[in-house]
């Protein structure tokens, strides 16, 4: 029995002396985040996916939230340099008429999906490139300018200037369901 007590005391002394010079490791907080992660989380909680999606502040927040600001830094910096009022003046109507108008948005996406299923997106992109190469967009810009002010010097060489009403009808045509056009 005395022999067991000596072994127990020796073992306890050995354990106590061997642990006395050790320090417990520091416990790091698993929730520690970098400033970039904190900024991203704040951006994700502030971004609005329902209304004002294309407005300047929301686009910047969306870039941060999705980390596009890291993936596309030049684009992010370019958007950031644009004055909010200018951006919102241009993108606000598009946001309101396309993003917030769910019926119109769904119809456009449905048309794009159908076009894609028929391999029409490649054709569409070739048409857009061809229109760009033939200065079509410059002509459209001039047409809009002439509709607003037919006395402009730019309009003197253009004998056929559409009326504002006919121009609006052309724009409405883009927003028309394909079925309407097919049966006309």
Beta strands, then each sheet from edge to edge (+ up, - down):
end
